[in-house]
Amino acid sequence: MPLARKFGVISAILIFGFAALAAAYWRVTTVNSNATVDTQRITHFGENVDRINIEFLDMRRLEKDFIINQDLSVLDGHAKLLNGIEAGIAEILADAPTTEVKKQLDDMSEYLALYKGSFNEM
């Protein structure tokens, strides 16, 4: 095999190798970018769920304080927490990760509306 042909084959192998390496690097970068975005969405979703749970527990504590002490001053805090929970649910519903989560949040929103109505009657 003449030297020029050997050089051509080696050059083609190198070019093909670098092209394959570049394609693999591009794919890894794309997957990493998508994973970062997904992780941020999951983290944001988890933080919202945690915030809603904490606000719900605080709201129930104020409800119990109101029932036991008949202290009207806790109602403002209770209303703020209830509004915060409703806003948190609406925020998650705007970008629900799955249809199952959306369904559960819709149910939760309905239960919260029932709770709000019964608490207001009380």
N, C-alpha and C positions, 0 to 999 in steps of 0.2 A: 504494500500500500504506500503510495507516494506520501511524502511529508505534508503536502498541502491538503490532501484528503484527510490525513490523521488530524491535522490542525482543525479542519472543518468539522470533523466528528466530535472532537473534544470541545470545540466552541459551541456546537449545537447542544451537547450534553450539559455544558455549563449554563447556557442560556435557558434551556428547559428546566434545569435544576433551580436556578434563581427565580424563574417564573413560578414554579411550583412552590417555592419557599415564600414568595411574595403573596401568592394566592392563599396559602395557609396562614400567613401573618394577618392578611386582611380578614379572613374568616374568624380567626381568634379575636381580633380587635372588635369585630362586629358582635360576636357572641358576648364578649366582655361588656361592651357598651349596653347591649340589651339586658344583660344580667344586672348591671348597675341600675338601670331604670326600673326593672322589675323589683329589685331589692328596695329601692327608694319608695315605690308604691306600696309594697308590703309593709315596710316600716311605718309609713304614714298611716296606712289603714290600721295597723296595730296600735299606734299611738292614739288614733281617734277612738278606737274601741275601748282602750284603757281609760281615756278621759271620760267617755260616756259612762263606763262602769263606776268610776270614782264619783262622778257627779250624781249618778243614780243612788249610790250608797249614801252620799251626803244628803241628798234630798230625802231619802227615807228616814235618816236620822232626824232631820228637821221635822218631818211629819210626826214622828214619835214624840219629839219634844212638844210639838203643838198639841197633840192628843193628850199627853200627860199633864202639861202645865197650862193649857189653854192660853198660851202666850202668843198674842197676835203679831209680835215683833219678828217672829221667825218666818212669817208668811212671805215677806219680801225676798228673803234669801231662798226660800223654797221656790218661789216663782222664777227667780233668776236661774237657779239650777235647772228647773224644768225647761225653761227657754233654751238654756245651753245644751241640754240633751236633745231637744228638738232640732236645734241648729246642727249639732254633730251628726245626727241621723241623716238630715238633709244633705250634709256635706259628703257623707259616705255614699248616699244614694246617687249623687251626681256622678260618681266614678266607682260604682260597685264592681268589684273584681270578677264576680260570677253572678249568674242568674239566681243561684241558690241563696247567695248572700243578699241579693236584692229582695228576694221573696221574704227572707227572714227579717230584714229591716223594715219592709212594708208591714209585716205582722207586728213587729215591735212598735212601729209608729201608731198603728191602730190601738194596741194595748195601752200605749202611753196616752192616747186621746181619751180612752175609756177611764184610765186612772185619773187624768186631769179633771174630767167631768165629775167623777165620784168624789174626788177630793174637794172640788169647788162646792158640791152640795153639802159636804160635811162642814 
